[in-house]
Amino acid sequence: MTTKTMFALAAALGLAVCAGLPGGVTSEAQAATYGCFRVTAKHLNIRDRPYSSAAVIGVAHRGDILEKRKLICTPRGFWCAIRKGSLEGYADKNNMRKVSCP
């Protein structure tokens, strides 16, 4: 499957999921998990946007499990949308590794 096909598929899935409620988000979309990551760095900042200059809204520690909230990380692959408990934000993919969800 090519990258272009993957992006088209992800866009189509996103539109199908977001069509449910006014405002574009369904309760199923809010709870969706696309895998998990284990934090490998001593501390990992969780940011409100996928940029290194974005505001830090939380911190994860080595060994913490983070849920992946979106099917695909940012196009260049550095940032992933994650969830830690009720906190949702973005984390640098270089400081995490994929693991099976508990």
Sequence and secondary structure as in RCSB ss.txt:
>XXXX:A:sequence
MTTKTMFALAAALGLAVCAGLPGGVTSEAQAATYGCFRVTAKHLNIRDRPYSSAAVIGVAHRGDILEKRKLICTP
RGFWCAIRKGSLEGYADKNNMRKVSCP
>XXXX:A:secstr
  HHHHHHHHHHHHHHHHTSSTTS  HHHHH    EEEE SSEEEEESSSSTTS EEEEEETT EEEE SSS  T
TSSEEEEEETTEEEEEEGGGEEEE   
